[in-house]
Amino acid sequence: MGTQSKLTIEYLTALLFEKKLLTGDQRAMVLAKAKAQEARLTAGPQAGGRRLHRGGEAPSPAQLLASFNLETPGGNGRILSEDAITEALASFLNIPYLKIDPLKLDLDVVTSYIPRPFALKHLIVPVATRDGELAIAVVDPFNDQVLSEFATAHRLKVRRVLSSCSDIQKILREFYGFRASVLAAEAESSTTIDLGNLEQLFKLKGEHELEGNDRHVISAVDFLLSYAFDQRASDIHIEPKREKCLIRFRLDGLLHNIHLLPKPLHAPIVSRIKILSRMDLAEKRRPQDGRIKTSHNNKEVELRVSTVPTAFGEKVVIRIFDPDILFQELDSIGFYTREYSLYNSFIHRPNGIILVTGPTGSGKTTTLYSTLRNLSSPEVNIVTIEDPIEMVMEEFNQIAVQQSIGVTFGNILRTVLRQDPDIVMVGEIRDEETAENAVQAALTGHLVLSTLHTNDAPSSIARLLDLGVPPYLITATVVGIIAQRLLRKVCPHCKVPRQLSAEERTYLQLTAESYTVYEGEGCKGCRGTGYKGRTGIFEVLEMNERIRAMVGDKVDLAELVRSAEQDGFLSLRQLAIRKMLEGATTYDEVISITG
């Protein structure tokens, strides 16, 4: 294909045509429309109805080609993406391809070697260093002169890898922006000794502490939040250590280390978050709760903020409530047909109590909010009592519990019943007063949804008895109980089959000789974890006549389960095994989640 000095759309389309990733007609169409498409992409961020390019920057040849949304020949409708184009180019030129995972990059490596203007001009970014060799991701594989001059000037051995322009631009914006804010904030702060550190006995006089409203701190916090949104994190942990401040994100249920920041920046970052969430800046000895409402990609996002004093200062946890995750269609969150049919019948009853059980992080909030959204209509008055309000929604009348002024689940529920509700959601039944008022609400013609902290659905009956609810009121009011968990799903891009061993079959009490299950080997799509996304499993117990007859002052849970199984009841373990045998999750995840 001749010697190249620069990557061009002509070269790229010729290469992809040769590799049978483009047809002749597709290539001719791209070359005919390339200049007009490039002008449109440079002018604005929208291309083909979805965000492909920021605008104001000339697109790379791969970005330009990807913007046409072409189907690969014989690819079963698969679109020729920028990543696929870059990977094909790397393979043809025998250069390692790297799908950049921001979570695996070191902030110092990315930002310390190359100035931001130089990196932006040439679209290069350092991604790793090992044994004196620096790996640099590039967009243009023919830009040898820049790398050669850089290696000579810094006396470094440089290894080139090929990455997509979008990935490199994203890292240059986020990492360099965050790094610049951190360094500027650190430069403006003097050497501080943190009074929140229990190991410190005194503070030196004349100390200047960086304020939480400093513009560099503001930028650093903004970058941090945007980064968490982009990575679809559910929680941000800001943890003070003896000499550093550790930033961690929770992704698909597991925590990942993200950044280590200088310790003097911990206090101003916490102060900035406190300002945003309307907390008391001066109070550092007591836990505090707050909330922030912001937007990302034209969507409102709610953040719930919690602070607690630790040995080295205040730890902050920010829980992120994404409406796309919190409000889902009930038939898409993991219910099987029997369980969905039963739960759907529960929530359309005119009155009664529906209990959702499971540990923290098992998806109860998503189930309840999705249910309320499903039931919401102009003809229905929905009232929620929460501690705290998870996400503010104008379709519901939401009330926050405030223990300090006597607004508890129990006493506010009595007031709510005078507000003419049709459906009441009680955040948690945690004491006898709340249980009694929930029962009274159900007896007087209201549908009550609430949560309990029990391990499975049958145990909820025993829990209600422990709270002092008489058996006859349980049988009269409880409509159904669901227990739920979240299972990580096998990554669809790197899943491989294997056979369960005899020991594994015995442990799960499976009787057949052979079972095929799937595991993820780890790939760029799942950050090497083998898992991508989560799905729910739902154990649904219907309070039918058979179960009601077994509820007395003492309940034999094992006998109750055996009786429920006659009606098709499946336990969490059985449901998890079913997901595993369908290839949705792994053996390890079944054992981890269901014990």
Number of C-alpha atoms within 10 A of each C-alpha: 7 5 6 11 12 12 16 14 19 14 15 19 24 17 18 18 16 13 13 13 23 20 18 13 9 18 19 14 12 18 13 11 11 18 12 9 18 19 14 16 23 16 15 15 16 16 17 9 7 9 12 19 22 17 17 13 13 16 21 21 24 26 23 21 24 18 23 19 15 18 17 18 15 9 10 8 10 12 15 21 19 24 20 15 22 24 20 18 21 18 13 12 12 10 15 14 20 19 19 20 16 18 16 13 17 17 21 16 16 22 22 12 14 15 12 20 10 12 19 15 8 14 21 27 28 26 24 17 16 7 6 10 13 19 18 19 27 25 24 22 19 14 16 13 10 12 18 13 11 15 16 11 9 10 10 13 16 19 17 18 22 25 28 25 24 21 19 23 18 13 21 21 13 17 23 21 18 23 20 17 21 19 17 15 24 19 11 14 17 14 14 16 16 20 15 17 17 13 11 12 9 9 11 9 6 7 12 12 17 22 17 21 16 14 13 21 28 18 19 23 20 16 20 18 19 15 18 20 19 10 15 16 23 22 23 24 20 23 20 27 18 13 12 17 23 19 19 22 26 18 17 17 17 11 15 16 13 20 19 19 20 16 20 21 24 24 23 21 25 22 21 20 26 24 16 16 18 14 18 13 13 8 10 16 13 9 14 16 18 19 23 17 14 13 12 12 9 7 11 12 18 20 23 20 23 20 22 15 19 17 14 21 23 24 22 24 21 23 20 24 22 20 15 9 13 19 19 17 12 18 12 11 20 18 20 16 10 13 21 18 12 15 23 14 13 21 22 10 13 13 21 26 27 25 24 28 27 21 15 10 12 19 21 25 18 19 20 21 21 19 19 22 18 14 14 15 12 7 7 14 17 22 24 23 23 20 15 16 16 20 21 12 11 7 15 20 14 20 20 17 20 14 10 7 7 11 14 18 27 22 14 19 25 15 10 16 18 8 11 13 18 18 26 27 24 24 23 20 22 16 14 16 17 21 22 18 19 28 20 18 25 24 16 11 15 22 26 26 25 23 23 23 17 17 16 23 26 25 21 21 23 20 15 20 19 14 17 13 19 15 19 12 14 20 19 15 22 22 24 21 28 24 28 25 24 23 27 20 23 27 25 17 16 18 21 15 12 11 13 17 13 14 9 12 16 12 10 14 9 14 10 9 10 12 15 13 21 23 23 22 16 18 16 14 16 19 17 15 14 23 28 20 14 17 17 22 26 28 24 28 27 24 21 14 9 14 17 17 11 17 21 16 12 12 16 13 15 11 12 18 18 11 15 21 13 10 12 12 19 19 23 22 17 16 20 27 23 15 23 23 16 13 20 23 28 26 19 10 19 22 14 10 15 16 7
